[in-house]
């Protein structure tokens, strides 16, 4: 089940969550292993899973994301800091971050993805919608991937 949150014009953040019929270790592996990421979110890329590790992903929606891992607490929490694109301006609230929080719920795992600080461009609403759609669709793909086992 997805949860919709109204756009936040100040921090430009949104949040998606999903309950997955998989153990927390399997969900953690799916969000940190590059081969798993390529099955549900990216078409190509690299992901180094540790604090300070770099990532560069070519996403299915045509967006390229790169940056570094800022927080890494397996299998509970990870935050990625996204590198600015050339035309982007940093918000006063800081860089764009993507945070993954996992919570065990019996034999299921709740995954919450929070994206904050969408860059201050004239067309930030388009970037916001693209990010929202990316994670909404990505979590559906992840759910299907984990259901296949």
C-alpha positions in Angstrom: 0.0 0.0 0.0 1.4 3.4 -1.0 1.0 6.5 1.0 0.7 9.9 -0.8 2.0 13.0 0.9 1.3 16.5 -0.4 4.2 18.3 -1.9 6.3 20.3 0.6 7.3 23.5 -1.0 9.9 24.4 1.6 11.9 21.2 1.8 10.6 19.9 -1.5 10.3 16.4 0.0 8.1 13.4 -0.4 7.7 10.0 1.1 6.6 6.6 -0.2 6.1 3.4 1.8 5.4 -0.2 1.0 4.9 -3.3 3.0 6.8 -6.2 1.4 6.2 -9.9 1.9 9.9 -10.5 2.5 12.4 -10.5 5.4 14.3 -7.4 6.3 17.6 -8.9 5.1 16.2 -9.7 1.7 14.8 -6.2 1.3 18.1 -4.7 2.4 19.9 -6.8 -0.2 17.5 -5.6 -2.9 18.2 -1.9 -2.1 22.0 -2.2 -1.8 23.1 -4.9 -4.3 23.7 -3.4 -7.8 22.3 -6.5 -9.6 19.1 -6.3 -7.6 18.8 -2.6 -8.2 19.1 -3.2 -11.9 16.2 -5.6 -11.7 13.7 -3.1 -10.2 15.0 0.5 -10.5 18.0 1.1 -12.7 19.1 0.0 -16.2 22.8 0.3 -15.3 25.2 1.7 -12.8 27.3 1.0 -9.8 26.7 1.1 -6.0 29.3 0.8 -3.3 27.5 -0.2 -0.1 29.3 1.5 2.8 29.5 5.0 4.3 31.2 7.2 1.8 30.6 4.7 -1.0 29.8 6.1 -4.3 26.8 5.4 -6.5 26.0 6.2 -10.1 22.7 4.9 -11.5 21.0 5.2 -14.8 17.4 4.9 -13.8 14.5 3.4 -15.8 12.8 6.8 -16.1 15.8 8.2 -18.0 17.3 10.1 -15.0 20.9 9.7 -13.9 21.6 9.8 -10.2 25.0 9.9 -8.6 26.4 10.7 -5.2 27.6 9.0 -2.0 26.3 7.0 0.9 26.0 9.2 3.9 24.4 6.9 6.5 24.7 3.1 6.4 23.1 1.1 9.2 22.4 -2.4 7.9 19.7 -3.7 7.6 17.7 -0.7 9.0 18.6 2.6 7.5 20.6 4.1 4.6 20.8 7.7 3.3 22.2 8.7 0.0 23.3 12.3 -0.8 22.7 13.1 -4.4 25.3 15.1 -6.3 24.0 18.3 -7.9 23.5 18.5 -11.6 25.3 21.4 -13.4 22.2 23.8 -13.5 21.0 22.9 -10.0 21.1 25.3 -7.0 21.4 23.9 -3.5 18.4 24.6 -1.3 19.0 26.3 2.1 17.8 23.1 3.7 20.8 21.2 2.2 21.4 18.7 -0.6 19.0 16.2 -2.1 18.9 13.1 0.0 17.2 9.7 -0.5 16.6 7.9 2.8 15.6 4.2 3.1 14.2 3.1 6.5 13.2 -0.6 7.0 11.0 -1.9 9.8 10.2 -5.5 10.5 6.5 -6.3 10.8 6.2 -10.0 11.5 7.2 -11.8 8.3 6.9 -8.6 6.3 9.1 -5.6 6.0 7.9 -2.0 5.7 10.2 0.1 3.5 9.9 3.9 3.7 11.7 6.0 1.0 12.0 9.7 1.8 13.3 12.1 -0.8 14.2 15.6 0.5 15.7 18.7 -1.0 14.7 18.5 -4.7 16.9 21.1 -6.4 15.9 24.7 -6.7 15.3 24.9 -10.4 12.5 26.9 -12.2 10.8 23.6 -13.1 11.3 21.9 -9.7 7.7 20.7 -9.8 8.5 18.5 -12.8 11.5 17.1 -11.0 9.3 16.5 -7.9 6.7 14.7 -9.9 9.3 12.6 -11.7 10.9 11.7 -8.3 7.4 10.8 -6.9 6.6 8.6 -9.9 10.0 7.0 -9.8 9.6 5.8 -6.3 6.0 4.9 -6.5 6.6 2.7 -9.6 10.0 1.5 -8.3 8.4 0.2 -5.1 5.8 -1.7 -7.1 8.6 -3.2 -9.1 10.5 -4.1 -5.9 7.4 -5.7 -4.5 7.0 -7.9 -7.6 10.7 -8.8 -7.6 10.6 -9.9 -3.9 7.4 -11.8 -4.5 9.1 -13.9 -7.2 11.7 -14.8 -4.5 
